[in-house]
């Protein structure tokens, strides 16, 4: 079985193809794009976390948040 040949498309061509989709399929495209991480999110994901505080209970989290608010 031959695999289909794919060609590269530029953004304008992709947008034209999306515009031709039925509404329910356009909605799927919108949902996909809305959940793509942006550069700031990717940077935050890759930040070192070894020096961040660790909590073992919600009481500890609550106490830390109160301290942050009181010291702001």
C-alpha positions as CSV (number, residue, x, y, z in Angstrom):
1,X,0.0,0.0,0.0
2,X,1.4,3.4,-1.0
3,X,1.3,6.1,1.6
4,X,-0.3,9.4,0.5
5,X,2.1,12.1,-0.6
6,X,1.8,15.2,1.7
7,X,2.8,18.6,0.5
8,X,3.7,21.5,2.7
9,X,1.1,24.2,3.0
10,X,1.6,27.8,4.1
11,X,-0.6,29.5,6.7
12,X,-2.9,31.1,4.2
13,X,-3.6,27.7,2.5
14,X,-4.4,26.1,5.9
15,X,-6.7,29.0,6.8
16,X,-8.5,28.5,3.5
17,X,-8.9,24.8,4.2
18,X,-10.2,25.5,7.7
19,X,-12.7,28.1,6.3
20,X,-14.2,25.3,4.0
21,X,-14.8,22.9,6.9
22,X,-18.3,22.3,8.3
23,X,-19.0,24.3,11.5
24,X,-18.6,21.3,13.8
25,X,-15.2,20.5,12.3
26,X,-14.1,24.2,12.7
27,X,-15.0,23.9,16.3
28,X,-12.6,21.1,16.7
29,X,-9.8,23.2,15.1
30,X,-10.6,26.1,17.5
31,X,-10.4,23.8,20.5
32,X,-7.1,22.4,19.3
33,X,-5.6,25.8,18.8
34,X,-6.9,27.1,22.1
35,X,-5.0,24.4,24.0
36,X,-1.7,24.8,22.2
37,X,0.9,26.0,24.7
38,X,2.5,29.4,24.0
39,X,6.2,30.3,24.5
40,X,5.6,31.6,28.1
41,X,3.9,28.3,29.1
42,X,6.7,26.2,27.6
43,X,9.3,28.4,29.4
44,X,7.4,27.9,32.7
45,X,7.3,24.2,32.2
46,X,11.0,24.1,31.7
47,X,11.9,26.2,34.7
48,X,13.9,24.5,37.3
49,X,11.6,23.5,40.2
50,X,14.1,22.0,42.6
51,X,14.2,25.2,44.8
52,X,10.4,25.6,45.0
53,X,8.6,24.9,48.3
54,X,6.9,21.5,48.6
55,X,3.7,21.0,50.6
56,X,2.3,17.7,52.0
57,X,-1.1,19.0,52.9
58,X,-3.7,21.6,52.0
59,X,-3.2,23.0,55.5
60,X,0.4,23.8,54.6
61,X,-0.7,25.4,51.3
62,X,-3.3,27.5,53.1
63,X,-0.8,28.6,55.7
64,X,1.8,29.6,53.1
65,X,-0.8,31.6,51.1
66,X,-1.9,33.4,54.3
67,X,1.7,34.3,55.0
68,X,2.1,35.6,51.4
69,X,-1.0,37.8,51.7
70,X,0.0,39.1,55.1
71,X,3.5,39.9,54.0
72,X,2.4,41.6,50.7
